[in-house]
């Protein structure tokens, strides 16, 4: 329901489709044309020194936390972090209410101006209750009927007398009351209008004398059919929004929604629009994340021929998302349209890292048939690529936070940095840990779609067949004896 989210999904979908031709066709073409790196032997050598050797040593050290005796302690730490992150991620605020625009820094000229307006005047945060005419061509103009004006004034009186009273209210009825006073000699006792169509029409004629309905377009339309009642509030914090809407709903329930010529509707204004956006974000956040998890589960289970594989890949992805949400909570960044997009990107990045590493573990297990050695080999090879990718993204995106003149870009840059960093750490630690603890059967399976060309599948299948024949031969000999 939010166009920005639709455009974002189309952009990401197109980007994902372009990875196939560029990765499958363009990259091999470039590799075939460009000369081979001169330091290739040094990079892939088991005894390489320098930076590559230190990175490999670090990754081998990280691998020790996901196997053997250390795995038990790592599991305890991961469970504690998961519980802590789950608790705080469930308490994150929805929306990023600020004085002005959250696209700009707090000290920007626009936000400072809005703050001053809120301080010295009723403010810029409004809630509008609409009195919508049932017939826009009603010859008896709905906005100048006694019942309509009485409803406006009653709504204002109820809201002003409530616990969460607005700073100011305004309706077409306010102008009519003042006109009634002026045409009656100016005495304040003539402010109240008689609850008759004749009195209201007389006041309306006085208001419009020498001017046009356009002068009152902020409270009534040009045809005097539809009108609004405006309420001003000091800020747009979620508590203020909740109390304002609750008070407005209670007031509307008192005056009634359906009337003979008009319907009372809630609402419009910055308060109502913000609540509508926050409601959509809160509802669709879980829907989007749920659908992403379902797609990942189905595709991964099919690729690895195992439902366990899908679960193993989803656990690190969702843990990373909870940690990211917790970091946002502590940083004071709420869940809005922008951060929801980053969270969706985080799931994509996390599943990429997970598939790369898990596939490498499966390949290494075919050669080594040992979970510990396979984990270490996968981390010191594919893990190096994951670390390199995340590091490049960190270096490229982090300057956004310090150099951007827009707070929006700075926050998104910081969140993307956190996405890359958190997913890298979780992929290198938690995914191998799960494989070590569960020891899933699909890792040793030869009938999966993720084994690379570096693994001679035909040879593995032949060896497996020979083993089965040997077992059958031994069984026949045993039966003969």
Beta strands, then each sheet from edge to edge (+ up, - down):
strand 1: 125-133
strand 2: 168-171
strand 3: 227-233
strand 4: 262-268
sheet 1: 2+ 3- 1+ 4-
end
